[in-house]
Amino acid sequence: MGKFASYGTDRSKGTKVFCITGSAARTAVVEVPIDITVKDLIFKLAGGVREEKI
């Protein structure tokens, strides 16, 4: 496993791919550590929610 296993948690190793679309400020396809939170996906990677959707 090597580098792949260095991401994530003790119980859940590796990464996961997410597609961010819809009301996000920036749409993207990202590969992130498996232990990332949905909040971090939306606000750190996608720039939050588009202004007109608030």
Helices and strands as residue ranges (DSSP letters): G 4-6, E 15-20, E 28-33, H 38-40, I 41-45, G 51-53
